[in-house]
Amino acid sequence: MTNKVYSELSEGFIIRMRNWARSNSGVGYDSVISGIYQDIGGGSSDGYTSRAPITLGEAEDTSKALGKLQIRYRQAVELFWQYEGRSLEWFGKRTGTTRQTYTINVMHGHQLLVSELARMHDQANRYREAARVSAE
């Protein structure tokens, strides 16, 4: 039944949220990327890792955006990704609601999160543009 939730999300957003969940789980720091080209941490001896690296900046931006959501939406989204793979019934019981209520909260929470991330992105672009213009 979680396919209904996934069908509303882009592949890039799913990757972002899995990255966020891994960064908050306290595991997987063997392959952390702090910048686009700088790899921090071990990885395997051949230079490749079995899983995608955690992108810290993206995870931090996602945490900031989640912090701006109302608690019921933030909780629904955070639980969905921290316990990915569980049934919607399980999430409903965990949050003290029904499957239907939880599904509505997580789907609306995702929409709000996407909007907040876009707002933050636009704000950063305006700041960069203003800095570029003032430097000229």
N, CA, C and O atoms as a printed pandas DataFrame, in Angstrom:
     atom_number atom_name residue_name chain_id  residue_number  x_coord  y_coord  z_coord
0              1         N          MET        A               1    0.808   -1.196    0.000
1              2        CA          MET        A               1    0.000    0.000    0.000
2              3         C          MET        A               1    0.851    1.260    0.000
3              4         O          MET        A               1    0.374    2.335   -0.363
4              5         N          THR        A               2    2.116    1.131    0.409
5              6        CA          THR        A               2    2.984    2.305    0.403
6              7         C          THR        A               2    3.296    2.758   -1.016
7              8         O          THR        A               2    3.833    3.848   -1.215
8              9         N          ASN        A               3    2.962    1.929   -2.009
9             10        CA          ASN        A               3    3.167    2.335   -3.402
10            11         C          ASN        A               3    2.405    3.609   -3.719
11            12         O          ASN        A               3    2.845    4.411   -4.542
12            13         N          LYS        A               4    1.262    3.799   -3.068
13            14        CA          LYS        A               4    0.475    5.017   -3.268
14            15         C          LYS        A               4    1.300    6.245   -2.869
15            16         O          LYS        A               4    1.260    7.270   -3.551
16            17         N          VAL        A               5    2.034    6.141   -1.782
17            18        CA          VAL        A               5    2.863    7.253   -1.320
18            19         C          VAL        A               5    4.023    7.467   -2.288
19            20         O          VAL        A               5    4.286    8.598   -2.699
20            21         N          TYR        A               6    4.714    6.397   -2.654
21            22        CA          TYR        A               6    5.864    6.514   -3.556
22            23         C          TYR        A               6    5.466    7.055   -4.927
23            24         O          TYR        A               6    6.239    7.778   -5.554
24            25         N          SER        A               7    4.275    6.712   -5.393
25            26        CA          SER        A               7    3.868    7.130   -6.739
26            27         C          SER        A               7    3.745    8.646   -6.862
27            28         O          SER        A               7    3.799    9.181   -7.969
28            29         N          GLU        A               8    3.580    9.337   -5.744
29            30        CA          GLU        A               8    3.449   10.795   -5.751
30            31         C          GLU        A               8    4.798   11.512   -5.673
31            32         O          GLU        A               8    4.852   12.740   -5.745
32            33         N          LEU        A               9    5.891   10.749   -5.526
33            34        CA          LEU        A               9    7.208   11.341   -5.295
34            35         C          LEU        A               9    8.131   11.134   -6.478
35            36         O          LEU        A               9    8.056   10.115   -7.165
36            37         N          SER        A              10    8.998   12.100   -6.713
37            38        CA          SER        A              10    9.995   11.957   -7.777
38            39         C          SER        A              10   11.135   11.072   -7.281
39            40         O          SER        A              10   11.332   10.917   -6.076
40            41         N          GLU        A              11   11.875   10.500   -8.211
41            42        CA          GLU        A              11   13.005    9.662   -7.856
42            43         C          GLU        A              11   14.050   10.457   -7.078
43            44         O          GLU        A              11   14.633    9.953   -6.118
44            45         N          GLY        A              12   14.284   11.695   -7.494
45            46        CA          GLY        A              12   15.248   12.546   -6.798
46            47         C          GLY        A              12   14.844   12.822   -5.365
47            48         O          GLY        A              12   15.694   12.849   -4.474
48            49         N          PHE        A              13   13.551   13.028   -5.130
49            50        CA          PHE        A              13   13.063   13.274   -3.777
50            51         C          PHE        A              13   13.216   12.020   -2.921
51            52         O          PHE        A              13   13.588   12.114   -1.751
52            53         N          ILE        A              14   12.937   10.861   -3.484
53            54        CA          ILE        A              14   13.096    9.602   -2.748
54            55         C          ILE        A              14   14.551    9.420   -2.343
55            56         O          ILE        A              14   14.836    9.040   -1.207
56            57         N          ILE        A              15   15.469    9.686   -3.256
57            58        CA          ILE        A              15   16.904    9.576   -2.939
58            59         C          ILE        A              15   17.271   10.558   -1.837
59            60         O          ILE        A              15   17.999   10.209   -0.908
60            61         N          ARG        A              16   16.766   11.796   -1.938
61            62        CA          ARG        A              16   17.036   12.814   -0.912
62            63         C          ARG        A              16   16.573   12.336    0.457
63            64         O          ARG        A              16   17.299   12.479    1.441
64            65         N          MET        A              17   15.381   11.775    0.528
65            66        CA          MET        A              17   14.833   11.364    1.812
66            67         C          MET        A              17   15.555   10.131    2.364
67            68         O          MET        A              17   15.728   10.014    3.577
68            69         N          ARG        A              18   15.968    9.233    1.512
69            70        CA          ARG        A              18   16.759    8.091    1.984
70            71         C          ARG        A              18   18.101    8.577    2.503
71            72         O          ARG        A              18   18.599    8.073    3.510
72            73         N          ASN        A              19   18.689    9.551    1.823
73            74        CA          ASN        A              19   19.933   10.161    2.280
74            75         C          ASN        A              19   19.719   10.795    3.659
75            76         O          ASN        A              19   20.544   10.620    4.556
76            77         N          TRP        A              20   18.624   11.524    3.830
77            78        CA          TRP        A              20   18.321   12.155    5.107
78            79         C          TRP        A              20   18.184   11.104    6.201
79            80         O          TRP        A              20   18.740   11.260    7.289
80            81         N          ALA        A              21   17.450   10.038    5.917
81            82        CA          ALA        A              21   17.231    8.987    6.916
82            83         C          ALA        A              21   18.551    8.329    7.310
83            84         O          ALA        A              21   18.791    8.082    8.492
84            85         N          ARG        A              22   19.402    8.046    6.339
85            86        CA          ARG        A              22   20.703    7.444    6.652
86            87         C          ARG        A              22   21.564    8.396    7.462
87            88         O          ARG        A              22   22.262    7.966    8.380
88            89         N          SER        A              23   21.525    9.677    7.139
89            90        CA          SER        A              23   22.362   10.627    7.869
90            91         C          SER        A              23   21.916   10.772    9.318
91            92         O          SER        A              23   22.731   11.070   10.192
92            93         N          ASN        A              24   20.635   10.564    9.576
93            94        CA          ASN        A              24   20.108   10.679   10.933
94            95         C          ASN        A              24   20.129    9.372   11.709
95            96         O          ASN        A              24   19.853    9.364   12.908
96            97         N          SER        A              25   20.450    8.280   11.053
97            98        CA          SER        A              25   20.410    6.986   11.718
98            99         C          SER        A              25   21.665    6.708   12.533
99           100         O          SER        A              25   21.670    5.839   13.405
100          101         N          GLY        A              26   22.739    7.457   12.242
101          102        CA          GLY        A              26   23.983    7.230   12.968
102          103         C          GLY        A              26   24.813    6.102   12.392
103          104         O          GLY        A              26   25.854    5.755   12.950
104          105         N          VAL        A              27   24.374    5.526   11.290
105          106        CA          VAL        A              27   25.151    4.478   10.630
106          107         C          VAL        A              27   25.434    4.908    9.206
107          108         O          VAL        A              27   24.772    5.800    8.676
108          109         N          GLY        A              28   26.391    4.292    8.604
109          110        CA          GLY        A              28   26.664    4.565    7.206
110          111         C          GLY        A              28   27.628    5.704    6.976
111          112         O          GLY        A              28   27.752    6.190    5.852
112          113         N          TYR        A              29   28.322    6.146    8.029
113          114        CA          TYR        A              29   29.251    7.253    7.844
114          115         C          TYR        A              29   30.594    6.812    7.269
115          116         O          TYR        A              29   31.544    7.594    7.250
116          117         N          ASP        A              30   30.678    5.578    6.805
117          118        CA          ASP        A              30   31.891    5.130    6.144
118          119         C          ASP        A              30   32.030    5.766    4.772
119          120         O          ASP        A              30   33.086    5.668    4.146
120          121         N          SER        A              31   30.997    6.405    4.309
121          122        CA          SER        A              31   31.020    7.015    2.988
122          123         C          SER        A              31   30.241    8.319    3.018
123          124         O          SER        A              31   29.092    8.383    2.581
124          125         N          VAL        A              32   30.879    9.351    3.537
125          126        CA          VAL        A              32   30.233   10.649    3.691
126          127         C          VAL        A              32   30.861   11.628    2.709
127          128         O          VAL        A              32   32.083   11.688    2.574
128          129         N          ILE        A              33   30.024   12.387    2.033
129          130        CA          ILE        A              33   30.513   13.415    1.135
130          131         C          ILE        A              33   30.089   14.762    1.683
131          132         O          ILE        A              33   28.903   15.003    1.908
132          133         N          SER        A              34   31.070   15.651    1.900
133          134        CA          SER        A              34   30.726   16.973    2.404
134          135         C          SER        A              34   30.684   17.987    1.286
135          136         O          SER        A              34   30.062   19.039    1.435
136          137         N          GLY        A              35   31.316   17.705    0.192
137          138        CA          GLY        A              35   31.308   18.579   -0.965
138          139         C          GLY        A              35   31.169   17.732   -2.205
139          140         O          GLY        A              35   31.112   16.505   -2.123
140          141         N          ILE        A              36   31.116   18.371   -3.344
141          142        CA          ILE        A              36   30.853   17.616   -4.559
142          143         C          ILE        A              36   31.990   16.662   -4.937
143          144         O          ILE        A              36   31.739   15.611   -5.528
144          145         N          TYR        A              37   33.238   17.016   -4.602
145          146        CA          TYR        A              37   34.366   16.176   -5.000
146          147         C          TYR        A              37   35.154   15.597   -3.843
147          148         O          TYR        A              37   36.058   14.792   -4.067
148          149         N          GLN        A              38   34.848   15.974   -2.632
149          150        CA          GLN        A              38   35.662   15.567   -1.503
150          151         C          GLN        A              38   35.004   14.420   -0.762
151          152         O          GLN        A              38   33.914   14.582   -0.213
152          153         N          ASP        A              39   35.652   13.262   -0.738
153          154        CA          ASP        A              39   35.139   12.091   -0.031
154          155         C          ASP        A              39   35.809   12.028    1.333
155          156         O          ASP        A              39   37.037   12.026    1.427
156          157         N          ILE        A              40   35.007   11.975    2.387
157          158        CA          ILE        A              40   35.524   11.882    3.738
158          159         C          ILE        A              40   35.153   10.519    4.274
159          160         O          ILE        A              40   33.997   10.104    4.186
160          161         N          GLY        A              41   36.105    9.836    4.818
161          162        CA          GLY        A              41   35.804    8.541    5.405
162          163         C          GLY        A              41   36.390    7.421    4.571
163          164         O          GLY        A              41   36.969    7.645    3.508
164          165         N          GLY        A              42   36.226    6.231    5.071
165          166        CA          GLY        A              42   36.879    5.078    4.503
166          167         C          GLY        A              42   36.370    4.619    3.169
167          168         O          GLY        A              42   36.995    4.890    2.144
168          169         N          GLY        A              43   35.257    3.934    3.151
169          170        CA          GLY        A              43   34.832    3.281    1.929
170          171         C          GLY        A              43   35.583    1.972    1.798
171          172         O          GLY        A              43   36.238    1.534    2.744
172          173         N          SER        A              44   35.499    1.360    0.666
173          174        CA          SER        A              44   36.186    0.091    0.481
174          175         C          SER        A              44   37.577    0.329   -0.081
175          176         O          SER        A              44   37.893    1.432   -0.527
176          177         N          SER        A              45   38.397   -0.696   -0.059
177          178        CA          SER        A              45   39.791   -0.543   -0.480
178          179         C          SER        A              45   39.924   -0.265   -1.972
179          180         O          SER        A              45   40.937    0.293   -2.394
180          181         N          ASP        A              46   38.936   -0.634   -2.783
181          182        CA          ASP        A              46   39.029   -0.375   -4.212
182          183         C          ASP        A              46   38.471    0.989   -4.594
183          184         O          ASP        A              46   38.410    1.314   -5.780
184          185         N          GLY        A              47   38.060    1.802   -3.609
185          186        CA          GLY        A              47   37.560    3.137   -3.876
186          187         C          GLY        A              47   36.067    3.201   -4.119
187          188         O          GLY        A              47   35.518    4.287   -4.305
188          189         N          TYR        A              48   35.407    2.068   -4.121
189          190        CA          TYR        A              48   33.962    2.041   -4.337
190          191         C          TYR        A              48   33.278    1.578   -3.063
191          192         O          TYR        A              48   33.861    0.849   -2.261
192          193         N          THR        A              49   32.061    2.000   -2.888
193          194        CA          THR        A              49   31.277    1.547   -1.746
194          195         C          THR        A              49   30.039    0.840   -2.260
195          196         O          THR        A              49   29.613    1.045   -3.397
196          197         N          SER        A              50   29.472    0.012   -1.413
197          198        CA          SER        A              50   28.304   -0.753   -1.838
198          199         C          SER        A              50   27.037    0.079   -1.823
199          200         O          SER        A              50   26.055   -0.284   -2.470
200          201         N          ARG        A              51   27.037    1.195   -1.092
201          202        CA          ARG        A              51   25.863    2.041   -1.021
202          203         C          ARG        A              51   26.238    3.454   -1.430
203          204         O          ARG        A              51   27.409    3.833   -1.408
204          205         N          ALA        A              52   25.238    4.217   -1.798
205          206        CA          ALA        A              52   25.479    5.608   -2.163
206          207         C          ALA        A              52   25.988    6.360   -0.944
207          208         O          ALA        A              52   25.570    6.065    0.176
208          209         N          PRO        A              53   26.872    7.314   -1.134
209          210        CA          PRO        A              53   27.384    8.081   -0.005
210          211         C          PRO        A              53   26.319    9.015    0.557
211          212         O          PRO        A              53   25.381    9.408   -0.136
212          213         N          ILE        A              54   26.486    9.355    1.812
213          214        CA          ILE        A              54   25.596   10.316    2.445
214          215         C          ILE        A              54   26.068   11.710    2.051
215          216         O          ILE        A              54   27.250   12.025    2.194
216          217         N          THR        A              55   25.175   12.536    1.564
217          218        CA          THR        A              55   25.487   13.907    1.209
218          219         C          THR        A              55   25.014   14.784    2.364
219          220         O          THR        A              55   23.818   15.037    2.511
220          221         N          LEU        A              56   25.959   15.247    3.181
221          222        CA          LEU        A              56   25.605   15.941    4.413
222          223         C          LEU        A              56   24.858   17.242    4.182
223          224         O          LEU        A              56   23.889   17.513    4.892
224          225         N          GLY        A              57   25.265   18.054    3.224
225          226        CA          GLY        A              57   24.596   19.324    2.981
226          227         C          GLY        A              57   23.132   19.126    2.627
227          228         O          GLY        A              57   22.262   19.844    3.120
228          229         N          GLU        A              58   22.868   18.161    1.779
229          230        CA          GLU        A              58   21.490   17.865    1.396
230          231         C          GLU        A              58   20.680   17.391    2.603
231          232         O          GLU        A              58   19.529   17.790    2.781
232          233         N          ALA        A              59   21.282   16.544    3.424
233          234        CA          ALA        A              59   20.586   16.047    4.613
234          235         C          ALA        A              59   20.303   17.191    5.589
235          236         O          ALA        A              59   19.228   17.244    6.186
236          237         N          GLU        A              60   21.252   18.097    5.751
237          238        CA          GLU        A              60   21.052   19.241    6.647
238          239         C          GLU        A              60   19.951   20.157    6.122
239          240         O          GLU        A              60   19.115   20.625    6.896
240          241         N          ASP        A              61   19.941   20.418    4.817
241          242        CA          ASP        A              61   18.875   21.235    4.225
242          243         C          ASP        A              61   17.515   20.582    4.431
243          244         O          ASP        A              61   16.531   21.260    4.728
244          245         N          THR        A              62   17.464   19.269    4.273
245          246        CA          THR        A              62   16.209   18.542    4.458
246          247         C          THR        A              62   15.751   18.639    5.905
247          248         O          THR        A              62   14.563   18.828    6.165
248          249         N          SER        A              63   16.678   18.513    6.852
249          250        CA          SER        A              63   16.322   18.642    8.272
250          251         C          SER        A              63   15.778   20.031    8.583
251          252         O          SER        A              63   14.799   20.168    9.316
252          253         N          LYS        A              64   16.413   21.058    8.027
253          254        CA          LYS        A              64   15.927   22.428    8.242
254          255         C          LYS        A              64   14.522   22.603    7.687
255          256         O          LYS        A              64   13.666   23.205    8.335
256          257         N          ALA        A              65   14.283   22.086    6.501
257          258        CA          ALA        A              65   12.956   22.198    5.889
258          259         C          ALA        A              65   11.925   21.407    6.686
259          260         O          ALA        A              65   10.801   21.875    6.873
260          261         N          LEU        A              66   12.287   20.221    7.156
261          262        CA          LEU        A              66   11.367   19.427    7.975
262          263         C          LEU        A              66   10.993   20.179    9.252
263          264         O          LEU        A              66    9.857   20.100    9.720
264          265         N          GLY        A              67   11.952   20.901    9.803
265          266        CA          GLY        A              67   11.714   21.652   11.028
266          267         C          GLY        A              67   10.678   22.750   10.877
267          268         O          GLY        A              67   10.148   23.238   11.875
268          269         N          LYS        A              68   10.387   23.141    9.669
269          270        CA          LYS        A              68    9.406   24.197    9.427
270          271         C          LYS        A              68    7.984   23.664    9.228
271          272         O          LYS        A              68    7.031   24.440    9.152
272          273         N          LEU        A              69    7.848   22.342    9.146
273          274        CA          LEU        A              69    6.523   21.743    8.953
274          275         C          LEU        A              69    5.789   21.639   10.288
275          276         O          LEU        A              69    6.412   21.559   11.346
276          277         N          GLN        A              70    4.464   21.640   10.226
277          278        CA          GLN        A              70    3.663   21.372   11.422
278          279         C          GLN        A              70    4.004   19.973   11.924
279          280         O          GLN        A              70    4.331   19.085   11.137
280          281         N          ILE        A              71    3.927   19.789   13.217
281          282        CA          ILE        A              71    4.385   18.555   13.849
282          283         C          ILE        A              71    3.731   17.302   13.264
283          284         O          ILE        A              71    4.416   16.296   13.074
284          285         N          ARG        A              72    2.440   17.331   12.975
285          286        CA          ARG        A              72    1.789   16.111   12.475
286          287         C          ARG        A              72    2.338   15.706   11.116
287          288         O          ARG        A              72    2.442   14.515   10.825
288          289         N          TYR        A              73    2.689   16.673   10.284
289          290        CA          TYR        A              73    3.260   16.358    8.973
290          291         C          TYR        A              73    4.730   15.976    9.100
291          292         O          TYR        A              73    5.198   15.039    8.452
292          293         N          ARG        A              74    5.448   16.709    9.937
293          294        CA          ARG        A              74    6.867   16.383   10.144
294          295         C          ARG        A              74    7.011   14.979   10.704
295          296         O          ARG        A              74    7.839   14.202   10.229
296          297         N          GLN        A              75    6.212   14.649   11.710
297          298        CA          GLN        A              75    6.289   13.329   12.319
298          299         C          GLN        A              75    5.959   12.233   11.299
299          300         O          GLN        A              75    6.641   11.210   11.242
300          301         N          ALA        A              76    4.931   12.446   10.511
301          302        CA          ALA        A              76    4.542   11.441    9.515
302          303         C          ALA        A              76    5.656   11.209    8.505
303          304         O          ALA        A              76    5.971   10.064    8.181
304          305         N          VAL        A              77    6.256   12.290    8.002
305          306        CA          VAL        A              77    7.325   12.168    7.001
306          307         C          VAL        A              77    8.571   11.537    7.619
307          308         O          VAL        A              77    9.162   10.631    7.031
308          309         N          GLU        A              78    8.968   12.004    8.786
309          310        CA          GLU        A              78   10.171   11.453    9.420
310          311         C          GLU        A              78   10.024    9.961    9.693
311          312         O          GLU        A              78   10.934    9.184    9.403
312          313         N          LEU        A              79    8.886    9.557   10.247
313          314        CA          LEU        A              79    8.682    8.131   10.523
314          315         C          LEU        A              79    8.681    7.302    9.238
315          316         O          LEU        A              79    9.242    6.208    9.195
316          317         N          PHE        A              80    8.045    7.838    8.194
317          318        CA          PHE        A              80    7.972    7.105    6.932
318          319         C          PHE        A              80    9.373    6.741    6.429
319          320         O          PHE        A              80    9.602    5.618    5.980
320          321         N          TRP        A              81   10.299    7.687    6.505
321          322        CA          TRP        A              81   11.636    7.446    5.966
322          323         C          TRP        A              81   12.551    6.744    6.959
323          324         O          TRP        A              81   13.436    5.993    6.549
324          325         N          GLN        A              82   12.361    6.968    8.247
325          326        CA          GLN        A              82   13.187    6.286    9.234
326          327         C          GLN        A              82   12.843    4.804    9.325
327          328         O          GLN        A              82   13.704    3.983    9.639
328          329         N          TYR        A              83   11.597    4.465    9.052
329          330        CA          TYR        A              83   11.149    3.076    9.108
330          331         C          TYR        A              83   10.610    2.645    7.754
331          332         O          TYR        A              83    9.608    1.936    7.665
332          333         N          GLU        A              84   11.282    3.079    6.714
333          334        CA          GLU        A              84   10.843    2.786    5.350
334          335         C          GLU        A              84   10.653    1.287    5.163
335          336         O          GLU        A              84   11.467    0.478    5.608
336          337         N          GLY        A              85    9.576    0.944    4.504
337          338        CA          GLY        A              85    9.280   -0.455    4.238
338          339         C          GLY        A              85    8.171   -1.006    5.112
339          340         O          GLY        A              85    7.614   -2.064    4.819
340          341         N          ARG        A              86    7.845   -0.298    6.184
341          342        CA          ARG        A              86    6.739   -0.737    7.041
342          343         C          ARG        A              86    5.417   -0.424    6.351
343          344         O          ARG        A              86    5.352    0.401    5.440
344          345         N          SER        A              87    4.384   -1.089    6.798
345          346        CA          SER        A              87    3.059   -0.871    6.200
346          347         C          SER        A              87    2.452    0.427    6.731
347          348         O          SER        A              87    2.829    0.923    7.792
348          349         N          LEU        A              88    1.512    0.957    5.970
349          350        CA          LEU        A              88    0.817    2.165    6.404
350          351         C          LEU        A              88   -0.013    1.892    7.658
351          352         O          LEU        A              88   -0.218    2.795    8.469
352          353         N          GLU        A              89   -0.488    0.666    7.825
353          354        CA          GLU        A              89   -1.201    0.291    9.045
354          355         C          GLU        A              89   -0.274    0.400   10.247
355          356         O          GLU        A              89   -0.676    0.890   11.302
356          357         N          TRP        A              90    0.972   -0.059   10.090
357          358        CA          TRP        A              90    1.957    0.016   11.169
358          359         C          TRP        A              90    2.197    1.470   11.555
359          360         O          TRP        A              90    2.244    1.805   12.739
360          361         N          PHE        A              91    2.350    2.344   10.540
361          362        CA          PHE        A              91    2.570    3.765   10.825
362          363         C          PHE        A              91    1.362    4.377   11.517
363          364         O          PHE        A              91    1.512    5.176   12.442
364          365         N          GLY        A              92    0.166    4.008   11.074
365          366        CA          GLY        A              92   -1.047    4.523   11.702
366          367         C          GLY        A              92   -1.102    4.156   13.177
367          368         O          GLY        A              92   -1.406    5.004   14.016
368          369         N          LYS        A              93   -0.812    2.901   13.498
369          370        CA          LYS        A              93   -0.798    2.474   14.898
370          371         C          LYS        A              93    0.287    3.198   15.679
371          372         O          LYS        A              93    0.075    3.608   16.821
372          373         N          ARG        A              94    1.441    3.353   15.060
373          374        CA          ARG        A              94    2.581    4.015   15.719
374          375         C          ARG        A              94    2.255    5.468   16.069
375          376         O          ARG        A              94    2.698    5.974   17.100
376          377         N          THR        A              95    1.490    6.131   15.223
377          378        CA          THR        A              95    1.159    7.538   15.454
378          379         C          THR        A              95   -0.180    7.719   16.166
379          380         O          THR        A              95   -0.592    8.846   16.439
380          381         N          GLY        A              96   -0.853    6.623   16.464
381          382        CA          GLY        A              96   -2.133    6.717   17.161
382          383         C          GLY        A              96   -3.272    7.193   16.274
383          384         O          GLY        A              96   -4.256    7.751   16.759
384          385         N          THR        A              97   -3.132    6.967   14.959
385          386        CA          THR        A              97   -4.179    7.350   14.020
386          387         C          THR        A              97   -4.577    6.122   13.203
387          388         O          THR        A              97   -4.150    5.004   13.491
388          389         N          THR        A              98   -5.380    6.344   12.204
389          390        CA          THR        A              98   -5.734    5.259   11.288
390          391         C          THR        A              98   -4.769    5.272   10.101
391          392         O          THR        A              98   -4.017    6.226    9.907
392          393         N          ARG        A              99   -4.806    4.209    9.323
393          394        CA          ARG        A              99   -4.000    4.146    8.108
394          395         C          ARG        A              99   -4.338    5.302    7.182
395          396         O          ARG        A              99   -3.447    5.922    6.604
396          397         N          GLN        A             100   -5.634    5.592    7.042
397          398        CA          GLN        A             100   -6.064    6.658    6.140
398          399         C          GLN        A             100   -5.552    8.024    6.601
399          400         O          GLN        A             100   -5.062    8.809    5.789
400          401         N          THR        A             101   -5.663    8.305    7.885
401          402        CA          THR        A             101   -5.185    9.589    8.413
402          403         C          THR        A             101   -3.679    9.707    8.244
403          404         O          THR        A             101   -3.175   10.751    7.830
404          405         N          TYR        A             102   -2.955    8.627    8.569
405          406        CA          TYR        A             102   -1.509    8.669    8.405
406          407         C          TYR        A             102   -1.137    8.894    6.941
407          408         O          TYR        A             102   -0.248    9.692    6.644
408          409         N          THR        A             103   -1.806    8.203    6.034
409          410        CA          THR        A             103   -1.517    8.348    4.600
410          411         C          THR        A             103   -1.733    9.787    4.153
411          412         O          THR        A             103   -0.908   10.339    3.425
412          413         N          ILE        A             104   -2.820   10.393    4.575
413          414        CA          ILE        A             104   -3.087   11.797    4.229
414          415         C          ILE        A             104   -1.987   12.690    4.792
415          416         O          ILE        A             104   -1.493   13.577    4.096
416          417         N          ASN        A             105   -1.600   12.463    6.047
417          418        CA          ASN        A             105   -0.571   13.291    6.678
418          419         C          ASN        A             105    0.783   13.147    5.988
419          420         O          ASN        A             105    1.469   14.145    5.769
420          421         N          VAL        A             106    1.174   11.933    5.647
421          422        CA          VAL        A             106    2.485   11.752    5.035
422          423         C          VAL        A             106    2.499   12.305    3.609
423          424         O          VAL        A             106    3.500   12.882    3.182
424          425         N          MET        A             107    1.416   12.137    2.880
425          426        CA          MET        A             107    1.388   12.655    1.510
426          427         C          MET        A             107    1.358   14.191    1.506
427          428         O          MET        A             107    2.054   14.829    0.716
428          429         N          HIS        A             108    0.554   14.768    2.387
429          430        CA          HIS        A             108    0.520   16.233    2.478
430          431         C          HIS        A             108    1.852   16.756    3.028
431          432         O          HIS        A             108    2.338   17.802    2.597
432          433         N          GLY        A             109    2.427   16.036    3.965
433          434        CA          GLY        A             109    3.739   16.415    4.497
434          435         C          GLY        A             109    4.805   16.438    3.423
435          436         O          GLY        A             109    5.644   17.338    3.398
436          437         N          HIS        A             110    4.780   15.459    2.536
437          438        CA          HIS        A             110    5.730   15.444    1.421
438          439         C          HIS        A             110    5.529   16.659    0.511
439          440         O          HIS        A             110    6.500   17.278    0.075
440          441         N          GLN        A             111    4.286   16.994    0.231
441          442        CA          GLN        A             111    4.005   18.164   -0.606
442          443         C          GLN        A             111    4.519   19.443    0.047
443          444         O          GLN        A             111    5.128   20.282   -0.616
444          445         N          LEU        A             112    4.275   19.588    1.335
445          446        CA          LEU        A             112    4.754   20.764    2.062
446          447         C          LEU        A             112    6.284   20.812    2.088
447          448         O          LEU        A             112    6.881   21.880    1.953
448          449         N          LEU        A             113    6.906   19.654    2.262
449          450        CA          LEU        A             113    8.364   19.585    2.297
450          451         C          LEU        A             113    8.965   19.973    0.952
451          452         O          LEU        A             113    9.941   20.722    0.903
452          453         N          VAL        A             114    8.397   19.473   -0.129
453          454        CA          VAL        A             114    8.870   19.835   -1.470
454          455         C          VAL        A             114    8.761   21.345   -1.667
455          456         O          VAL        A             114    9.678   21.967   -2.205
456          457         N          SER        A             115    7.660   21.933   -1.240
457          458        CA          SER        A             115    7.470   23.381   -1.366
458          459         C          SER        A             115    8.485   24.150   -0.535
459          460         O          SER        A             115    9.038   25.148   -0.998
460          461         N          GLU        A             116    8.732   23.698    0.676
461          462        CA          GLU        A             116    9.701   24.377    1.541
462          463         C          GLU        A             116   11.117   24.266    0.983
463          464         O          GLU        A             116   11.876   25.234    1.029
464          465         N          LEU        A             117   11.478   23.105    0.460
465          466        CA          LEU        A             117   12.798   22.943   -0.145
466          467         C          LEU        A             117   12.956   23.849   -1.365
467          468         O          LEU        A             117   14.022   24.425   -1.581
468          469         N          ALA        A             118   11.901   23.974   -2.157
469          470        CA          ALA        A             118   11.943   24.865   -3.327
470          471         C          ALA        A             118   12.081   26.313   -2.881
471          472         O          ALA        A             118   12.818   27.080   -3.499
472          473         N          ARG        A             119   11.380   26.698   -1.814
473          474        CA          ARG        A             119   11.486   28.053   -1.292
474          475         C          ARG        A             119   12.903   28.336   -0.812
475          476         O          ARG        A             119   13.454   29.403   -1.080
476          477         N          MET        A             120   13.492   27.376   -0.100
477          478        CA          MET        A             120   14.861   27.539    0.389
478          479         C          MET        A             120   15.850   27.641   -0.774
479          480         O          MET        A             120   16.797   28.426   -0.723
480          481         N          HIS        A             121   15.627   26.848   -1.812
481          482        CA          HIS        A             121   16.486   26.877   -2.997
482          483         C          HIS        A             121   16.404   28.239   -3.687
483          484         O          HIS        A             121   17.425   28.814   -4.064
484          485         N          ASP        A             122   15.187   28.743   -3.848
485          486        CA          ASP        A             122   15.005   30.060   -4.469
486          487         C          ASP        A             122   15.665   31.159   -3.641
487          488         O          ASP        A             122   16.284   32.070   -4.190
488          489         N          GLN        A             123   15.532   31.071   -2.339
489          490        CA          GLN        A             123   16.140   32.055   -1.452
490          491         C          GLN        A             123   17.666   32.033   -1.588
491          492         O          GLN        A             123   18.297   33.088   -1.644
492          493         N          ALA        A             124   18.250   30.853   -1.642
493          494        CA          ALA        A             124   19.702   30.736   -1.808
494          495         C          ALA        A             124   20.143   31.292   -3.159
495          496         O          ALA        A             124   21.185   31.941   -3.253
496          497         N          ASN        A             125   19.358   31.041   -4.201
497          498        CA          ASN        A             125   19.702   31.571   -5.522
498          499         C          ASN        A             125   19.642   33.094   -5.550
499          500         O          ASN        A             125   20.495   33.737   -6.162
500          501         N          ARG        A             126   18.641   33.674   -4.893
501          502        CA          ARG        A             126   18.551   35.139   -4.813
502          503         C          ARG        A             126   19.744   35.713   -4.060
503          504         O          ARG        A             126   20.287   36.744   -4.459
504          505         N          TYR        A             127   20.149   35.073   -2.998
505          506        CA          TYR        A             127   21.300   35.514   -2.224
506          507         C          TYR        A             127   22.572   35.453   -3.067
507          508         O          TYR        A             127   23.367   36.392   -3.067
508          509         N          ARG        A             128   22.760   34.344   -3.785
509          510        CA          ARG        A             128   23.946   34.201   -4.646
510          511         C          ARG        A             128   23.965   35.272   -5.738
511          512         O          ARG        A             128   25.012   35.848   -6.033
512          513         N          GLU        A             129   22.809   35.531   -6.329
513          514        CA          GLU        A             129   22.722   36.528   -7.376
514          515         C          GLU        A             129   23.024   37.923   -6.832
515          516         O          GLU        A             129   23.733   38.699   -7.474
516          517         N          ALA        A             130   22.493   38.242   -5.662
517          518        CA          ALA        A             130   22.772   39.532   -5.045
518          519         C          ALA        A             130   24.248   39.682   -4.725
519          520         O          ALA        A             130   24.819   40.757   -4.905
520          521         N          ALA        A             131   24.870   38.605   -4.248
521          522        CA          ALA        A             131   26.309   38.649   -3.956
522          523         C          ALA        A             131   27.113   38.815   -5.224
523          524         O          ALA        A             131   28.107   39.541   -5.233
524          525         N          ARG        A             132   26.704   38.157   -6.299
525          526        CA          ARG        A             132   27.410   38.290   -7.575
526          527         C          ARG        A             132   27.310   39.715   -8.103
527          528         O          ARG        A             132   28.300   40.282   -8.566
528          529         N          VAL        A             133   26.123   40.286   -8.033
529          530        CA          VAL        A             133   25.910   41.661   -8.532
530          531         C          VAL        A             133   26.706   42.660   -7.702
531          532         O          VAL        A             133   27.290   43.591   -8.258
532          533         N          SER        A             134   26.740   42.489   -6.393
533          534        CA          SER        A             134   27.477   43.437   -5.537
534          535         C          SER        A             134   28.986   43.294   -5.713
535          536         O          SER        A             134   29.729   44.241   -5.456
536          537         N          ALA        A             135   29.444   42.128   -6.145
537          538        CA          ALA        A             135   30.884   41.915   -6.365
538          539         C          ALA        A             135   31.362   42.543   -7.667
539          540         O          ALA        A             135   32.560   42.765   -7.845
540          541         N          GLU        A             136   30.448   42.829   -8.568
541          542        CA          GLU        A             136   30.834   43.388   -9.878
542          543         C          GLU        A             136   31.110   44.838   -9.812
543          544         O          GLU        A             136   31.445   45.449  -10.827
